């Protein structure tokens, strides 16, 4: 072991993709790590009779113990040395399974034994010059144009003061006070507001509430009885409550005419030009859907032709990642994650997460292998440009990410992955199924 080189001994383990590493570094590494850990401890420990950071070294070592300082020193340097060992030995480490032993003392070489999980090796099957069956998708043009125009009109709806009536009707913009109470007299959580503005539509408010508030006069007060809709995800499901409501003002909806004038407000010559633009957008979406269908089927075909061993540990880790939002919701509601997992009615959630995890891992491994096999690279300019674009979307407060190695590494991986998919698209051929699948627009 000379210079900055490490002594690394690799011992395969019985578990899939696991290897035990014995790593040894020069004594200078121990000295530096120990000194850093010692300074951090000395600057933060209170020792009677001494100002913080001013106690002699032997006093601090006696108080906290050399072993404790060595432990903190090892914790501070372990990942750096492990990364150096991985680079030196050309290992792709995805996780540390266990640290079985370590030694770090001033004047002595640093050494440790750790079991790590390596990225699975992939035996790539044929991935070029394939002919892959894929579905072709098509929108109903008239329905797509009609629904898009409805959305445009909906986005341009405005409201004006009501004339000729003083009572509420469905569709009005209403300003009101309300307070809701359950039958036992307790307040409905979130069921109290003053000068609250809401468009009186059943998809934005309780349906019962909308029906019963219709007809109330401006300035009047009314008690409205409602029943919360049955919903397994709602703790108020099926409960009855009474809302005391006072209406302050109402404004009626103004729906713009669907004509040339509306199109001109959107920067187009006339209504026909607007419809043509919508049709072009529809065509672009169809092409995107078709390409996505081909991409997915192509990658699936390559996965079938390839071989790799994925450990249960890797699958569990990816499943946990996919379920993290559900885990947060579960814990915020007061239920322990272990109890949630044991509940038989949640079994399907975990089965689907496992299926998705396996698929995500397979896609990642296959694309990574193709990137390596075809020497696909991302240039510095490409990374900086993509990083800048993403930061611009995130907002000004994220501008420091442009120098964050982890963020830049993620951006590089995204670019490489996209290039790999583009490579596959160019080097394989879709066989479109004769039957076109119709898509219903949202």
C-alpha positions in Angstrom: 0.0 0.0 0.0 1.7 3.2 -1.2 0.7 6.8 -1.5 -3.0 7.3 -1.5 -3.8 3.7 -2.4 -5.8 1.5 0.0 -5.3 -2.1 0.8 -8.6 -3.8 -0.2 -9.4 -7.5 0.2 -12.8 -8.7 -1.3 -14.5 -11.8 0.0 -17.8 -12.9 -1.7 -20.7 -13.6 0.6 -23.5 -16.2 0.2 -26.2 -13.5 -0.2 -26.9 -12.2 -3.7 -24.6 -9.3 -4.8 -23.0 -9.0 -1.4 -19.2 -8.9 -0.7 -17.2 -8.4 2.5 -14.5 -5.7 2.1 -11.4 -5.5 4.3 -10.0 -1.9 3.8 -6.8 -0.6 5.2 -5.6 3.0 4.9 -2.4 4.7 6.0 -1.9 5.9 9.5 -2.0 9.5 8.3 -5.7 9.0 7.7 -6.2 7.9 11.3 -4.3 10.8 12.6 -6.3 13.4 10.6 -9.7 11.8 11.4 -8.8 11.6 15.1 -7.7 15.2 15.1 -10.9 16.4 13.5 -13.1 14.4 15.9 -11.1 15.6 18.9 -11.5 19.3 17.9 -15.2 18.9 17.4 -15.6 17.3 20.8 -13.2 19.7 22.6 -15.1 22.7 21.3 -18.5 21.4 22.5 -17.8 19.7 25.8 -18.1 21.4 29.2 -15.3 20.4 31.7 -15.4 22.0 35.2 -12.5 24.4 35.7 -11.9 25.0 32.0 -13.4 27.2 29.3 -15.0 25.4 26.4 -12.2 24.2 24.0 -9.4 25.2 26.4 -9.0 22.0 28.4 -5.7 20.0 27.8 -5.9 17.1 25.5 -5.2 14.5 28.2 -8.0 15.9 30.3 -10.5 15.7 27.4 -9.4 12.2 26.5 -9.8 11.1 30.1 -13.3 12.6 30.4 -14.8 11.3 27.2 -12.5 8.3 26.5 -10.1 7.7 23.6 -12.5 5.0 22.4 -15.4 7.5 22.0 -13.1 9.9 20.1 -12.0 7.1 17.8 -15.6 6.1 17.2 -16.6 9.6 16.2 -13.4 9.8 14.0 -14.4 6.6 12.2 -17.9 7.7 11.7 -16.6 10.9 10.1 -14.2 9.2 7.7 -15.9 5.9 6.9 -17.9 6.9 3.8 -15.0 8.9 2.3 -12.7 5.8 2.6 -15.4 3.5 1.4 -15.9 5.6 -1.7 -12.2 5.7 -2.4 -12.1 1.9 -2.1 -15.0 1.6 -4.5 -13.4 3.8 -7.1 -10.0 2.1 -6.7 -11.5 -1.4 -7.1 -14.1 -0.3 -9.7 -17.0 -1.4 -7.4 -20.6 0.0 -7.7 -21.7 -0.1 -4.1 -25.5 0.5 -3.6 -25.7 -0.1 0.2 -23.7 -0.9 3.3 -25.2 -4.0 4.9 -23.0 -4.2 8.0 -19.8 -2.9 9.5 -18.4 -5.8 11.5 -15.2 -4.3 12.9 -13.0 -1.2 12.7 -9.7 0.1 14.2 -8.8 3.7 14.2 -6.1 5.0 16.6 -3.5 7.8 16.2 -0.3 6.5 14.7 -1.9 3.3 13.4 -3.4 2.4 10.0 -7.2 2.7 9.8 -8.8 -0.6 9.0 -12.4 -1.9 8.8 -14.4 -4.8 7.6 -17.8 -4.1 6.0 -20.3 -6.1 4.1 -21.6 -4.1 1.1 -24.2 -4.7 -1.5 -23.0 -4.3 -5.1 -25.1 -3.2 -8.1 -26.2 -6.4 -9.8 -24.4 -7.4 -13.0 -26.6 -7.6 -16.0 -26.1 -10.1 -18.8 -27.7 -8.0 -21.6 -29.8 -9.8 -24.2 -30.3 -8.5 -27.7 -31.2 -4.8 -27.6 -30.7 -3.6 -31.2 -32.5 -4.3 -34.4 -35.6 -5.6 -32.6 -39.1 -5.4 -34.0 -41.5 -4.8 -31.2 -45.3 -4.9 -31.2 -46.9 -1.8 -29.8 -50.4 -0.2 -29.6 -51.2 3.0 -31.4 -53.4 5.5 -29.7 -55.8 8.0 -31.2 -58.1 10.7 -29.7 -61.6 11.3 -30.9 -60.9 14.6 -32.6 -64.3 16.3 -32.2 -64.5 15.3 -28.5 -60.9 16.4 -27.8 -61.5 19.8 -29.4 -64.8 20.2 -27.7 -63.5 19.4 -24.2 -60.4 21.6 -24.7 -62.6 24.5 -25.7 -64.8 23.9 -22.6 -61.7 24.1 -20.4 -60.6 27.3 -22.1 -64.0 28.9 -21.6 -64.0 27.6 -17.9 -60.6 29.2 -17.3 -61.9 32.6 -18.6 -65.1 32.6 -16.5 -65.4 35.8 -14.4 -68.0 37.1 -11.9 -70.0 40.3 -11.6 -72.4 41.9 -9.1 -75.9 40.4 -9.4 -78.7 42.5 -10.7 -82.4 41.7 -10.6 -82.2 39.2 -7.7 -81.1 39.0 -4.1 -81.1 35.3 -3.5 -78.3 32.7 -3.9 -78.3 30.1 -6.7 -76.0 27.3 -7.7 -72.9 28.6 -9.6 -72.8 32.0 -7.8 -69.6 33.3 -6.1 -70.8 33.7 -2.5 -69.2 35.5 0.4 -70.5 34.1 3.7 -69.8 33.3 7.4 -70.5 29.8 8.6 -69.9 27.6 11.6 -70.7 23.9 11.6 -71.5 21.6 14.6 -72.1 17.9 14.9 -75.1 16.5 16.6 -73.2 16.2 19.9 -72.5 20.0 19.8 -68.8 19.6 18.9 -67.5 21.9 16.1 -66.7 20.4 12.7 -62.9 20.7 12.3 -62.3 23.3 9.6 -66.0 24.1 9.6 -65.8 27.7 10.6 -65.0 30.8 8.6 -65.8 34.5 8.2 -66.1 36.4 4.9 -65.4 33.1 3.1 -65.6 33.2 -0.7 -66.6 30.1 -2.6 -68.2 29.2 -5.9 -71.3 27.4 -5.0 -70.8 24.1 -7.0 -71.3 20.6 -5.7 -67.8 19.4 -6.6 -66.3 22.2 -4.5 -68.6 22.0 -1.4 -70.8 19.5 0.3 -73.7 18.6 -2.1 -76.3 19.0 0.7 -74.9 22.4 1.6 -75.2 23.7 -2.0 -78.8 22.5 -2.4 -80.0 24.0 0.9 -78.2 27.4 0.6 -79.8 28.1 -2.7 -82.6 30.6 -2.2 -81.1 32.3 0.8 -81.3 36.2 0.7 -78.3 38.5 1.0 -78.0 39.5 4.7 -80.1 36.6 6.0 -79.0 33.8 8.4 -80.1 30.2 8.1 -79.3 26.8 9.8 -78.6 24.2 7.2 -78.5 20.4 8.1 -76.1 18.3 6.1 -74.9 14.7 6.0 -71.2 14.1 5.1 -70.9 11.8 2.1 -69.9 8.1 2.7 -66.2 7.9 2.1 -63.8 5.4 3.6 -61.0 8.0 3.7 -63.1 10.6 5.5 -63.4 10.5 9.3 -66.7 12.4 9.1 -68.2 9.8 6.7 -72.0 9.6 7.2 -72.0 12.1 10.1 -74.8 14.7 10.4 -74.0 18.3 11.1 -75.7 21.7 11.2 -74.2 24.8 9.7 -75.2 28.3 10.8 -74.8 30.4 7.6 -74.9 34.2 7.0 -74.7 35.4 3.3 -72.9 38.7 2.8 -72.9 39.0 -1.0 -73.3 37.1 -4.2 -71.8 37.5 -7.7 -73.1 35.7 -10.8 -71.0 33.8 -13.3 -70.1 35.4 -16.6 -69.3 32.8 -19.2 -67.5 34.2 -22.3 -68.9 33.5 -25.7 -67.0 30.9 -27.7 -66.3 33.0 -30.8 -63.6 34.8 -32.8 -63.3 37.5 -30.1 -62.3 34.9 -27.5 -59.7 33.5 -29.9 -58.3 36.9 -30.5 -57.9 37.4 -26.7 -55.7 34.3 -26.8 -53.6 35.8 -29.6 -55.1 33.9 -32.5 -56.8 35.2 -35.6 -60.2 33.5 -35.2 -62.0 30.5 -33.7 -61.0 28.2 -36.5 -57.3 29.1 -35.9 -57.9 28.2 -32.2 -59.4 24.8 -33.2 -56.5 24.2 -35.6 -54.0 24.8 -32.8 -55.9 22.5 -30.5 -55.9 19.8 -33.2 -52.1 20.2 -33.6 -51.7 19.8 -29.8 -53.9 16.6 -30.0 -51.7 15.2 -32.7 -48.6 15.9 -30.7 -50.1 14.2 -27.6 -51.0 11.2 -29.8 -47.5 10.9 -31.0 -46.1 11.1 -27.5 -48.5 8.4 -26.3 -47.5 6.2 -29.2 -43.8 6.7 -28.6 -44.3 6.0 -24.9 -46.1 2.8 -25.8 -43.2 1.7 -28.0 -40.6 2.7 -25.4 -42.3 0.7 -22.6 -42.8 -2.4 -24.8 -39.2 -2.1 -26.1 -37.6 -1.9 -22.7 -39.9 -4.8 -21.5 -38.7 -6.9 -24.4 -35.0 -6.2 -23.6 -35.6 -7.0 -19.9 -37.1 -10.4 -21.0 -34.0 -11.1 -23.1 -31.6 -10.0 -20.3 -30.5 -11.7 -17.0 -29.7 -10.3 -13.6 -30.1 -11.3 -9.9 -31.8 -8.7 -7.8 -31.6 -9.2 -4.0 -34.7 -9.1 -1.8 -32.9 -6.3 0.2 -32.7 -4.1 -3.0 -36.4 -4.8 -3.7 -37.4 -3.9 -0.1 -35.4 -0.7 -0.2 -37.1 0.4 -3.5 -40.5 -0.6 -2.2 -40.0 1.5 0.9 -39.0 4.4 -1.3 -42.2 4.1 -3.3 -44.3 3.8 -0.1 -42.7 6.8 1.7 -45.7 9.1 1.2 -48.2 6.5 2.5 -45.8 5.9 5.4 -45.9 9.7 6.3 -49.7 9.8 6.1 -49.9 6.7 8.2 -47.6 8.0 10.9 -49.3 11.5 10.9 -52.6 9.8 11.6 -51.2 8.1 14.7 -50.9 4.6 13.3 -47.5 2.8 13.5 -46.0 1.7 10.2 -45.5 -1.8 11.5 -49.2 -2.1 12.4 -50.1 -0.7 9.0 -48.0 -3.4 7.3 -49.5 -6.2 9.4 -53.0 -5.2 8.5 -54.3 -7.8 6.0 -56.4 -5.3 4.1 -53.2 -3.4 3.2 -51.6 -6.5 1.6 -52.4 -5.5 -1.9 -50.7 -2.1 -1.4 -47.4 -3.8 -0.6 -47.8 -6.4 -3.4 -48.2 -3.6 -6.0 -45.3 -1.7 -4.5 -43.1 -4.7 -4.8 -44.1 -5.3 -8.4 -43.4 -1.6 -9.3 -40.1 -1.8 -7.4 -38.9 -4.8 -9.3 -39.9 -3.2 -12.6 -38.1 0.1 -11.7 -34.9 -1.7 -10.7 -34.9 -3.8 -13.9 -35.4 -0.7 -16.1 -32.6 1.1 -14.3 -30.2 -1.9 -14.5 -30.8 -2.5 -18.2 -30.5 1.2 -19.2 -27.3 1.5 -17.1 -25.8 -1.5 -18.8 -26.7 -0.1 -22.3 -25.2 3.3 -21.3 -22.0 1.5 -20.3 -22.0 -0.8 -23.4 -22.5 2.0 -25.9 -20.2 4.5 -24.1 -23.1 7.0 -23.8 -21.9 10.2 -22.0 -23.3 13.5 -20.8 -21.1 16.5 -21.5 -20.4 19.2 -18.9 -22.4 21.7 -21.0 -25.4 19.4 -21.2 -25.4 18.9 -17.5 -25.1 22.6 -16.7 -27.9 23.5 -19.2 -30.3 20.8 -17.9 -29.4 21.7 -14.2 -30.1 25.4 -14.9 -33.4 24.6 -16.6 -34.6 22.5 -13.6 -33.5 25.2 -11.1 -35.4 27.8 -13.1 -38.5 25.7 -12.7 -37.9 25.2 -9.0 -37.4 28.9 -8.3 -34.8 31.4 -7.1 -34.3 29.9 -3.6 -32.9 26.7 -5.2 -30.1 28.4 -7.2 -27.4 27.0 -4.9 -28.2 23.6 -6.4 -26.0 24.5 -9.4 -22.9 23.6 -7.3 -24.5 20.7 -5.4 -22.6 17.5 -6.5 -25.6 15.2 -5.6 -28.0 17.3 -7.6 -25.7 17.5 -10.6 -25.1 13.7 -10.4 -28.9 13.2 -10.5 -29.2 15.5 -13.5 -26.4 13.6 -15.3 -28.2 10.3 -14.6 -31.4 11.7 -16.1 -29.6 12.9 -19.2 -27.8 9.5 -19.6 -31.1 7.6 -19.2 -32.9 9.8 -21.8 -30.0 9.3 -24.2 -30.1 5.6 -23.7 -33.9 5.6 -24.5 -33.3 7.7 -27.6 -30.6 5.3 -28.7 -33.0 2.4 -28.4 -35.7 4.2 -30.3 -33.3 4.9 -33.2 -32.0 1.3 -33.3 -35.2 -0.7 -33.1 -38.5 -0.7 -35.0 -42.1 -0.6 -33.8 -44.6 -3.0 -35.3 -47.9 -1.1 -34.8 -51.0 -3.2 -34.0 -53.6 -2.8 -36.7 -56.4 -2.0 -34.1 -56.0 1.6 -33.0 -56.9 2.2 -29.3 -59.2 5.2 -28.7 -58.2 7.6 -25.9 -60.9 9.5 -24.0 -59.6 13.0 -23.2 -59.8 14.2 -19.6 
